[in-house]
Amino acid sequence: MARRSRRYAVPGVAQGMQTLKANVMKNEGYRVDPDRPDDVKYEVAKELGIPLQPGNNGALTTESAGQVGGKIGGSMVREMIRLAQEQLANTEQQSR
């Protein structure tokens, strides 16, 4: 998995997304360096038995790369949904 430049729909959210990733994966039980939250992918890959290494992973299948990214991204999406539901519930309570 090559490091790529991410383009978010909302300008200026990159740092917030990295913080979210670090917090979510830490809550999932992974060791996360808050300065390098992307490195958690190596720990996830190891847990899944996928030979992901820093640098060139040209022999890695798309399916394997997707398993690593899916575990991380899926956890982040679940947390964002939870936060949105919590915010909606709080908004509804305040409007009563």
C-alpha positions as CSV (number, residue, x, y, z in Angstrom):
1,M,0.0,0.0,0.0
2,A,1.7,3.1,-1.2
3,R,1.2,6.3,0.9
4,R,-1.1,8.5,-1.2
5,S,-2.2,12.1,-0.9
6,R,-5.8,12.1,0.5
7,R,-8.2,14.7,-0.7
8,Y,-11.0,15.4,1.7
9,A,-14.3,17.0,0.6
10,V,-14.0,19.5,3.5
11,P,-10.8,21.5,3.5
12,G,-8.8,21.4,6.7
13,V,-10.1,18.2,8.2
14,A,-6.9,16.1,7.6
15,Q,-5.6,16.5,11.1
16,G,-9.0,15.7,12.6
17,M,-9.3,12.5,10.6
18,Q,-5.8,11.4,11.7
19,T,-6.8,12.1,15.3
20,L,-10.0,10.2,14.9
21,K,-8.1,7.2,13.4
22,A,-5.6,7.3,16.3
23,N,-8.4,7.4,18.9
24,V,-10.6,4.7,17.3
25,M,-7.8,2.3,16.7
26,K,-6.5,2.8,20.3
27,N,-10.0,2.1,21.6
28,E,-9.9,-1.1,19.4
29,G,-6.8,-2.2,21.4
30,Y,-4.0,-1.3,19.0
31,R,-0.9,0.5,20.0
32,V,-1.0,3.8,18.1
33,D,1.7,6.5,17.9
34,P,-0.4,9.7,17.8
35,D,2.2,11.4,15.6
36,R,2.0,8.5,13.1
37,P,-1.5,7.0,13.2
38,D,-1.2,5.6,9.7
39,D,1.4,3.1,11.0
40,V,-1.3,1.2,12.8
41,K,-1.9,-0.5,9.5
42,Y,1.2,-2.6,10.1
43,E,-0.2,-3.9,13.4
44,V,-3.6,-4.6,11.8
45,A,-1.9,-6.4,8.9
46,K,0.1,-8.6,11.3
47,E,-3.1,-9.5,13.2
48,L,-4.8,-10.5,10.0
49,G,-1.7,-12.5,8.8
50,I,-1.0,-10.1,5.9
51,P,2.6,-9.5,5.1
52,L,2.4,-5.7,4.8
53,Q,5.8,-4.0,5.2
54,P,7.0,-0.4,4.9
55,G,8.0,0.4,1.3
56,N,7.0,-1.6,-1.8
57,N,4.2,-4.1,-1.3
58,G,3.7,-4.9,-5.0
59,A,3.2,-8.6,-4.3
60,L,0.3,-7.8,-2.0
61,T,-3.1,-8.6,-3.4
62,T,-5.9,-6.0,-3.6
63,E,-8.0,-8.2,-1.4
64,S,-5.3,-8.3,1.3
65,A,-4.8,-4.5,1.2
66,G,-8.6,-4.1,1.3
67,Q,-8.8,-6.3,4.5
68,V,-6.3,-4.0,6.3
69,G,-7.9,-0.8,5.1
70,G,-11.4,-2.1,5.7
71,K,-10.7,-3.0,9.3
72,I,-9.4,0.5,9.9
73,G,-11.9,2.4,7.8
74,G,-14.8,0.3,9.1
75,S,-14.0,1.1,12.7
76,M,-13.7,4.8,11.8
77,V,-17.1,4.8,10.1
78,R,-18.8,3.0,13.0
79,E,-17.4,5.7,15.3
80,M,-18.5,8.6,13.1
81,I,-22.0,7.1,12.9
82,R,-22.1,6.7,16.7
83,L,-21.0,10.3,17.2
84,A,-23.6,11.6,14.7
85,Q,-26.4,9.6,16.4
86,E,-25.3,11.0,19.8
87,Q,-25.3,14.6,18.4
88,L,-28.7,14.1,16.9
89,A,-30.1,12.8,20.2
90,N,-28.6,15.8,22.0
91,T,-30.1,18.2,19.5
92,E,-33.5,16.6,19.8
93,Q,-33.4,16.8,23.6
94,Q,-32.4,20.5,23.5
95,S,-35.3,21.4,21.1
96,R,-37.9,20.0,23.5
